[in-house]
């Protein structure tokens, strides 16, 4: 049922002149979903207060509650059409009253960790792009049938929401930067293996894929009520610069069961890493920082190794933000391994001297749909210098793309071999002492791979040419018949 509701919502947004892409669909669905979630949260709070005999203090005032502006009900529990806003009245209420009211929550919130702060942050960044008030009414009517009250309902909606984020990434434009393939995230989490009691951080949180997957990974263990509280409030942390990604990440974490995500809306790179103290550090860092971005000179001043390359600045931030013995899995462009500019050389040297870079996963082109870049995953632990690095080159018998994406089975061999750092036709080890002492070049050159191109027999090539000629002749005959 939930899947059909999401499809119907997309169909309505598709015909609205204010929504032109999957990115718009996700953004607009998100703010309405969020308000429906808040209404269910209010109802849950009222029931708990009644059972405990304590008063319930509402988060949203009655005038702006879902049951007042979105779904006023009659005595039979059905939509009260006489009091329900629609058309221009509904659009104007949303734009001129609802959003300004919710935006003020940020300045009145006690802490960035509170749900009130999240409300203010979200509605300070977003605006309603649905131009037709009649379309808003149709979407609201559909979303009202969704429920956030049971684990089963949240689980189903989280999967549907993930599929929407995936479609947004596949749609091109700038949506792809918010989506890291889920099989790759699962693999990185399995290798890093975060445990209950450890803190997990992503400073380029995007749609929060790493945090929700780490949450799913950690909650599989036998847990106590205390463990649940730790996972809810003291485990997952993130930062995100872009407003759209911020709300998508918040919503994704909520749907996966994290009620008040510790995500801050800020530019991570605007912080001077020299100011990072022990209390600011984390046990686990999982991230896929943006590819190819360029930062201004004033931002570069926040880092010892000056470079305009966004990902290189993020890597410095992550190394500094790890606790001693902390573990990380970071996606980065494969050119980081071999770039000859001074910043890249210095950063490789810094990584190898301050951390144990024990594993490098070399991914094939097409792993990131639409991104057009080759990437690697760096797995490292902070506190001891690197001695040996185990490389694994993911070689597949197909080209990756929208219709042929990466799957978990593709990465099974990597996970098994990584546990024992075993060498194979796809994996090998290098000793740091064997690296060029001036460049620290870490190029992923598989010594087991035969670079010679296997030439086909002339007879085979002639047969293939004959087959192509035969098919071409048949097509020409079909065209002649049509003419």
PESUL-V71051 format. One record per backbone hydrogen bond with DSSP energy under -1.0 kcal/mol. CO is the residue of the C=O (numbers start at 0). NH is the residue of the N-H. Records with the same first field share a line. If there is no record, write none. Layout:
CO=NH + NH
This chain:
0=4
1=5
2=6
3=7
4=8
5=9
6=10
7=11
8=12
9=13
12=15
15=18
20=24
21=25
22=26
23=27
24=28
25=29
26=30
27=31
28=32
29=33
30=34
31=35
32=36
33=37
34=38
35=39
36=40
37=41
38=42
39=43
40=44
41=45
42=46
43=47
44=48
45=49
46=50
47=51
48=53
60=63
61=64
64=67 + 68
65=69 + 70
71=79
73=76
77=73
78=80
79=83
86=90
87=91
88=92
89=93
90=94
91=95
92=96 + 97
93=98
96=100
97=101
98=102
99=103
101=104
102=105
103=107
110=113
113=117
114=118
115=119
116=120
117=121
118=122
120=124
121=125
131=135
132=136
133=137
134=138
135=139
136=140
137=141
138=142
139=143
141=144
142=145
149=153
150=154
151=155
152=156
153=157
154=158
155=159
156=160
157=161
158=162
159=163
160=164
161=165
162=166
163=167
164=168
165=169
166=170
168=171
171=174
174=177
175=178
180=184
181=185
182=186
183=187
184=188
185=189
186=190
187=191
188=192
194=197
198=283
199=236
200=285
201=238
204=207
207=211
208=212
209=213
210=214
211=215
212=216
213=217
214=218
223=227
224=228
225=229
226=230
227=231
228=232
229=233
234=199
236=201
237=263
238=204
239=265
241=245
242=246
243=247
244=248
245=249
246=250
247=251
248=252
249=253
250=254
251=255
252=257
253=256
260=262
261=237
263=239 + 265
266=269
267=270
271=274
272=275
276=279
277=280
281=322
282=326
283=200
284=328
286=330
292=309
295=299
296=300
298=301
299=302
301=272
307=294
308=312
309=313
310=314
311=315
312=316
313=317
314=318
315=319
316=320
320=281
322=325
325=381
326=284
327=379
328=286
329=377
331=375
332=335
333=336
334=337 + 338
336=441
340=344
341=345
342=346
343=347
344=348
345=349
346=350
347=351
348=352
349=353
350=354
351=385
353=382
354=356
355=357 + 380
357=389
358=378
359=391
360=376
361=393
363=366
367=370
373=333
374=362
375=331
376=360
377=329
378=358
379=327
380=355
381=324
386=431
388=429
389=359
390=427
391=361
392=394
403=400
407=410
408=411
410=414
411=415
412=416
413=417
414=418
416=420 + 421
425=392
426=423
427=390
429=388
430=433
431=434
435=439
442=444
445=448
456=460
457=461
458=462
459=463
460=464
461=465
462=466
463=467
464=468
465=469
466=470
467=471
468=472
469=473
470=474
471=475
472=476
473=477
474=478
475=479
476=480
477=481
478=482
